[in-house]
Amino acid sequence: MHKIDLRNEISGLRALAIIPVILFHLNYSSFEGGFVGVDIFFVISGYLITSVIVKNNTNFNIFYFYERRLRRILPLLLFVAILTIPFAYYFMLPKNLLDYAQSLSLTPIFFSNFLFWMEEGYWEFSSQMKPLLHTWSLSVEAQFYLFFPLIFFLKNKNKIFLILIFLWVLSFFIAINQDLKILSIVTDKILSLGSFYLPFSRFWEFLTGSLVFYFHKKMKFENEKINNSLCILGFLLILYAIFNLNDDLNYPNILTLFPVLGTGLILIYIEKSFLLYKTLTSKFFNHIGDISYSLYLWHFPIIVFSKYFSNLNQNIFLDILAILATYLLALFSFTYIEKPFYKYNYLSSKAFLISILILAFIVFSTGVIIYKSGGKSSFVDIKINKLKKELISYNDYFEKDLKPDDAGIIKFSNFTDQANNENVKKILIIGDSQGRDLTRVLREYNNIKIKNNEVVEHEFGFLEISSNYSINKNLYLHDQIQESDIVLLSRQFTSEKNKIQNIKKLANIFSNGGKKFVIVGSAPEFYTAEDDLLLTFLLQNENNYNYLKNKNYSKINEYFYLNLRTYLFETNNYLEKISKELNIGFLDRFNFTCVLENKKCFGIDEDGSKLFKDYSHFSESGVKFFANKIYEINWLKKIK
């Protein structure tokens, strides 16, 4: 069976892919689209795998094919995964370690991409602190390798070609229509089958490479200048993607055509006489391309653990060290792991498969053991005990009942006597615990106005309502609505796109009843290891205690911003859009909880008081602090 006949320029293309990926993960803003290097890899993989299958069509052995793929991917992947274990055990807090344990177990069976899909988006700060996050692309690649060769058992070239075209169109359609309801799965948030992580929206990239292999000779022009121009165009498309695409996009999308089409154009039209060919086949590009797989596997855990080590205080010196460590380890693993197993067929097929299955099982089992232990490690206990000794107010911060929490009903308070206003409007807030939190804040807001001898315009009550927004069967709720002048819907809208019809029904009910109806967007939520982001911050690195001790609260508030669940921005934007369509009010809680333009969220106030008692709900100090913020920005002005 023929092995891959690697064109020299393809190694250079791999270098062109891996360099921006590494610089992107080092957070260099000039390479904000560096993540498209993975798209280049996918196109190259599709091209090469098709060449192997077609050239061996008469004696194609699918089991040998799978063995070759395993030899290429698994030995180094398992080696890197094993070496991340002690670092994860030392640096990571229990919740983070639990997440890591799951990814460790799923990496050897090429299923980690589905785990990351269910957890958080690729662009979230918390995701960028997962040492095995980059294995998502290897899972997608393995999933492609699993099914793709089966198509060629048909033997009929026309049928094969039609299937490839159909699958390309289907996958591309999924990639550019991620928001379709038919592609959505609702959990605590909306998950799309067209997600960044999943094969369904990525297979068209591999298939582009496959189709390029079929047609690259037929599509070439006799005119060398035309070929050169198209080749340069492909290179420019890749450069544009690297320097201009960014994480604001719902990727993959229509713009993914830039790196994919660019790679395809180079593969089709490049010739040995072209300057681009000479560049891609230069010693530097060929060398980097040869070790690109090793570079890819090493760079991300090294960068992640350097962030843990430096307490997120990255600098050019640490970046250089990370790049140097990545390069040296890549050289080592390419020489002593990649080449022996893949190029020189170290171990017989039987010995290799038995060995690799045992090693994969060990890695899988280690992840299970860590997960079943609750992610606890002696290092965390040491950190907590040390923090308790150093932080005198530890109990006040983390073990004292920070309130507030009470029943699902908060009755209207009669402010009329104190309000200097006989026309006080009653605002009923309906929703969940976030609505209850908001009610407390708004009542405190009224107290501020009274202390300042200002006119109180509203009084506030709260009633808990089920997530299906049913009000017809709740007579008490019905009576309270009748008694109120304005109704605010405030709950944590995590997967609200599929419940918009219920919101619209509510809007119609209130409109017909002559009530003003307002939607309040989702509250900030934070990724936390200890269900308490301040504690997570202090345990993350022992130097962080100095920020609290020296009253450098700005650094803490920046950390709160970094750990925002940013998918809630999309949810709130969608809710605001719906409110405009329905001609109802919309209030954004981020307006008083964060200063987004300064990349800060208020986790601690100027007196050092803790403002959140968990991942999202206010502490008693938080209620008072955010009431002042609402007062300062006149947050309720939109509903007067």
Secondary structure, DSSP 4 states (H G I P E B T S, - for coil): -------HHHHHHHHHHHHHHHHHHTT-GGGTTGGGHHHHHHHHHHHHHHHHHHHTGGG--HHHHHHHHHHHHHHHHHHHHHHHHHHHHHH--HHHHHHHHHHHHHTTTT-HHHHHHHH--TTSTTGGG-TTTTHHHHHHHHHHHHHGGGGGGG--HHHHHHHHHHHHHHHHHHHH-TT-GGGEEESSSEEETT-TT-GGGTHHHHHHHHHHHHHTTTT--S-HHHHHHHHHHHHHHHHHHHHH--TTS-SSSGGGHHHHHHHHHHHHH--TTSHHHHHHTSHHHHHHHHTHHHHHHHHHHHHHHHHHHHTT---HHHHHHHHHHHHHHHHHHIIIIIIIIIIS--S-HHHHHHHHHHHHHHHHHHHHHHHHTTT--HHHHHHHHHHHHH-TTHHHHHTS-------SEEPPP--TTTTT-TTPEEEEEEESHHHHHHHHHHHHHHHHHHHTTPPP-EEEEEEE--TT---TT-HHHHHHHHH-SEEEEES--SSGGGGHHHHHHHHHHHHHTT-EEEEEPPPP-B--SSS-HHHHHHHH-TTHHHHHHTT-HHHHHHHHHHTB-THHHHHHHHHHHHHHHHT-EEE-THHHHEEGGGTEE-SB-TT--B-BSSSS-B-HHHHHHHHHHHHHHTGGGGG-
